Amino acid sequence: MEKIHTKADYLDSLKNRNLTIYLMGELVEDPLTHPIIKPSIEAMAETYALAEREPELASAISPYTNEPINRFLHIAENNQDLYLQNQMQRKLGQLTGTCFQRCVGMDAFNALHSVTYEIDEKYKTDYHKKFISFLTKMHESNLVIGGAMTDVKGDRSKPPHQQADQDLYLRVVKRDKKGVYVSGAKAHQTGCLNSHWMVIMPTLRLTEDDKDYAIVGALPIESEGITYIYGRQSCDTRSMEPGEYDVGNKYFAGQEAMVIFDNVFIPNEYIFMNGEYDFAAMLVERFTCYHRRSYVCKAGVGDVMIGAAATIAEYNGVENKSHIREKLVEMNKLNETIYATGIASSLQGKETKSGNYINDDLLANVCKQHVTKETYEIGRLAQDLAGGLVASMPSGIDIHESDMSPNLKKYLKGKEDINTEDRVKMLRLIENMTLGRNAVAYLTESMHGAGSPQAQRIQISRKVDIEEKKNFAKKLSGIIKREE
C-alpha cells in the first residue's frame, strides 16, 4: 500500500476491501457509503485531516523511517510526546464531538514496545525485534492500527481455561512452523472496520493453565476467517432517514463491533507473545495506564457539550441568569479536572527499559475515575439547561415538511432574534450526545472503556503508598522522630 498522506488518501485506502460485515442481519456491501457506518469513517479520517492542518500537533517524525507519520503511530520518546498526544486527543474531541477511534491502537503498541523488550530479556525471545519491524512497516505506509483487547469473557467468575466454551476468550487452537491459528471473539472493538491492521492481546492476568490465551499478534483486518458484526447505537437509524433533520451530529459518530475469529492464521513474523502467560498482566496494566489517561479526549467532547449547553441557554434567553452561569462554571470545572489529571499523568511519565516513555499510572487511573463520573454530570447539566424538548421534540419532517411546519416553527421558537431552526439543531445535538448515537462515545464508553470504574479504584489502591502518608502524619504529630 502506498503511503497515506491525506484524508483523501485514507478514504481511498478503505475502498474495495474484502470484509465480511453484518449490520442488522444483512451483509454490508460497502461500508464507505453505508449511512450508519460512514460517520464513523469520517471521524477516523479527521485524524489525518488534523495532521494536514496542524502537523506540529498531529504528526511526528518516525524514529524508524525518519519521515513524518501521524502522531497516533508514534512511540512516545519523552514526556513531551505523551503531552502532545493528550493535546491532540482533546483537539479531535472538539472537532468531532465523538470517539475518533485511534487511541486504542496508539496505546496498545506503546505498551507492546516495552513489554516485548522485557519478555525478550527474560526468555531470550525475539519479539521486540519483530515488533519494531512490524511498526516500521506501519510507519512506511502511515496506516491505522486497531487494538483488540476485550474478550467476551463468558462466566466472569472463571479464568479462560475453566470456561464451559473455550472460545469465550480468544485462544490459539493450532500451531505449526509458520505461525498460529486463533479462534474466539473480541467485543466492543472501537474503529476496527476503519483500521488497516489489528493487534490482538490478552485481556486479563493469566496462569500457566491459560497459556493458549497468552497470544499477541498483528493481522490485516481482511484476514481470512474474520467476521465483523457491527454494534447498534441508540438512534443510529436516524442516519438513514431523509433530510438528516434529527441526527444531531450530522458529520461524525463512533464505531464498535464484535469481531469473530474462526481459525485465523497469524504468521510468526507478526507474533509478539506466544504462551508467556506471566507477562499478560504487565501488558494489560501498561496498556490501561496509557489508555486511561487517553480519556482526556472526553474533555474535548465535553467542550462541545458545554458549548451546546451555553448556546441553548442563550437561545432560550436565560444566559445571564445566575443559576445558569453557575451550572456552566460547574461543567467547566469538571471538564478541566478530567484534562488536568490526564496531562499530569503524561508530564510525570518515566522511561521504560525499552527506551519509550510511559505516563504515571496512579494519575492515569485518577483521570479515568473522573471520566466515569464527571461526563455524566456534565451531560445531566446539559439536559437541565436544554429543557424537556431535548427528549420530546417533534420530528424534523414534522417541523420542516409537514402541514404542521408553520405551527411548529412558531411554537418551538425561543429568543426572538434566534431562528427556530437553529434552536432545534442545538437541541438535537444535546440529544445526540446524551441520549443518541454519541452518548455511546461520551457516556457509556467513559464508564466502561479501558476498564470499568472498580478497575481504576483497585489500581489506585495498589499505587498509593499509604504507609508513606501515615509517616508524614506521624512525623508532624511527634509520634516518630522527624529528621532536622
C-alpha positions, -999 to +999 in steps of 0.1 A: +000+000+000+012+035-009+018+059+020-012+077+033-006+114+034-040+130+034-076+124+045-084+117+008-056+090+007-071+074+038-106+072+024-092+057-008-073+031+013-107+018+025-121+011-009-127-024-024-117-044+007-129-079+011-146-076+046-174-097+060-196-072+079-231-078+093-253-050+103-289-056+114-289-091+098-276-081+064-242-082+048-227-047+042-215-043+006-197-010+010-191+004+045-178+037+029-213+046+017-234+029+044-253+058+061-248+043+096-211+034+092-200+065+071-200+090+100-175+068+120-152+067+090-154+104+087-144+107+124-114+085+119-105+104+087-104+136+108-072+123+124-055+126+090-071+159+083-058+174+115-023+162+106-026+181+073-038+213+090-017+212+122+013+189+115+032+201+146+003+188+168-009+157+149+023+145+132+057+133+144+090+121+128+093+083+128+124+070+146+124+041+121+119+058+088+129+095+096+097+105+077+066+122+090+039+100+104+006+105+121+011+111+158-012+082+166+015+059+152+044+074+172+062+057+200+065+082+230+101+091+233+097+116+261+071+133+283+065+159+256+053+132+233+029+120+259+017+155+264+012+162+227-008+130+224-032+145+250-034+178+233-042+161+200-068+140+216-086+169+232-085+188+199-100+159+180-128+156+206-136+192+200-136+187+162-158+156+161-179+155+193-174+118+194-149+089+195-123+092+167-112+056+173-074+057+172-063+060+208-066+023+215-041+013+188-016+040+199-018+029+235-015-008+225+017-005+206+033+019+231+026-008+257+040-035+235+072-016+229+083-021+265+066-054+272+081-072+242+115-059+253+111-073+288+098-107+276+129-110+254+150-100+284+136-129+304+131-156+278+157-147+251+130-144+225+130-120+196+095-104+200+108-069+203+128-071+171+097-084+152+075-058+168+098-030+157+099-045+122+061-045+121+059-010+134+083+002+108+061-013+081+031+006+096+052+038+096+062+034+060+026+035+049+012+056+077-016+031+085-042+028+112-037+001+138-066-011+159-060-026+193-082-057+203-080-065+240-116-071+253-127-107+251-164-116+255-154-133+289-183-157+295-186-165+332-166-138+349-160-159+379-139-184+360-105-179+342-102-187+305-093-223+307-122-231+330-149-217+307-175-242+295-169-229+260-131-224+255-137-198+227-151-172+252-116-159+254-095-156+222-070-185+221-046-204+200-062-236+186-034-248+164+004-242+159+027-250+130+061-240+119+047-209+101+026-195+129-006-199+149-043-202+143-067-184+167-104-187+174-127-167+197-142-132+197-133-097+207-160-073+218-166-036+217-138-031+191-135+006+185-129+016+149-119-019+138-135-016+104-118+017+098-084+003+106-059-014+083-044-038+108-055-052+142-033-062+172-049-089+194-039-090+231-049-109+262-075-091+284-065-101+320-039-118+342-033-154+331-020-185+348+001-214+334-031-232+325-041-203+303-010-204+280-031-208+249-047-175+257-014-156+261-012-146+225-003-112+210-003-108+172-009-084+143-030-092+113-047-073+085-084-067+091-091-085+058-076-118+071-095-149+061-118-162+089-127-129+104-163-117+106-174-083+119-209-077+135-215-040+137-227-027+171-260-009+174-261+026+188-291+045+202-309+063+174-284+051+147-311+046+121-318+083+121-288+085+097-309+065+072-339+089+074-344+116+048-333+151+055-308+144+083-330+166+105-329+145+136-293+131+137-279+159+159-243+155+149-247+152+111-209+147+104-194+122+129-201+092+150-181+064+168-179+027+159-179-005+178-181-041+165-179-077+177-151-095+159-153-133+154-122-152+147-126-187+131-092-204+128-075-171+117-038-175+108-011-152+123+024-158+108+054-160+131+067-126+120+037-109+135+035-127+168+048-107+198+037-130+227+031-167+224+025-185+257+044-162+280+014-160+304+033-143+332+036-111+311-001-109+303-008-088+335+021-065+327+007-059+292-028-052+305-016-028+332+007-009+308-020-007+281-046+006+306-021+030+320-017+046+286-053+043+277-068+057+309-050+090+306-060+090+269-095+097+281-086+133+281-104+131+247-136+133+267-126+168+277-126+177+241-161+162+236-170+179+269-160+212+253-187+206+226-212+196+253-206+228+273-207+249+242-241+233+233-255+239+268-243+275+268-258+281+233-292+266+242-293+288+273-287+318+251-313+307+226-338+303+254-330+338+266-316+328+301-279+330+295-275+358+321-294+341+349-270+334+379-280+298+383-273+292+346-239+308+348-232+287+380-241+254+362-218+263+333-189+270+357-195+236+373-194+219+339-162+236+330-146+227+364-155+191+359-142+191+323-109+207+332-104+182+360-105+154+335-080+171+313-057+182+342-053+147+356-046+132+322-020+159+314-004+155+348-001+117+342+017+124+309+040+150+323+051+127+351+060+099+327+091+077+330+114+059+307+109+021+304+137-004+298+130-004+261+135+034+259+100+046+253+080+066+279+050+056+299+028+080+318+022+079+356-001+050+364-017+065+396-027+097+379-039+079+348-063+059+369-074+091+387-081+106+353-102+077+342-121+076+375-131+112+370-142+103+334-165+076+347-184+102+367-179+138+355-190+132+319-224+120+333-228+151+354-218+174+325-244+156+304-270+159+332-264+196+334-266+200+297-300+183+297-310+206+326-302+237+306-318+223+275-352+216+290-377+189+282-377+194+245-344+176+243-363+144+247-398+152+233-394+173+202-414+165+171-395+150+142-376+172+117-401+161+090-429+175+110-410+207+116-398+212+081-420+193+056-455+187+071-487+207+072-478+215+109-445+231+099-457+268+103-472+260+137-441+241+149-417+268+138-439+293+157-442+273+189-407+260+190-392+294+189-371+307+218-355+341+219-370+365+194-338+371+173-329+333+171-341+312+142-363+283+153-343+260+131-311+269+149-327+262+183-340+228+171-305+219+157-288+227+191-314+206+210-308+177+186-271+179+192-276+177+230-300+148+225-274+131+203-246+135+229-267+125+260-293+101+246-284+093+210-255+079+190-227+099+205-239+092+241-221+059+234-188+078+229-193+104+256-211+084+284-211+046+282-176+045+268-165+068+296-179+043+321-165+010+306-137+019+282-102+009+294-119-009+323-150-002+344-148+021+375-138-006+400-107-015+379-094+020+384-101+020+421-082-012+425-052+002+407-054+035+427-053+014+459-023-005+446-003+026+435-009+048+465+018+045+492-004+047+523+024+039+547+044+069+533+013+092+540+010+078+575+046+086+582+041+122+571+014+125+597+033+106+624+064+129+620+044+161+623+024+148+653+056+137+671+048+100+671+080+093+653+111+115+652+114+140+624+147+145+607+161+180+614 
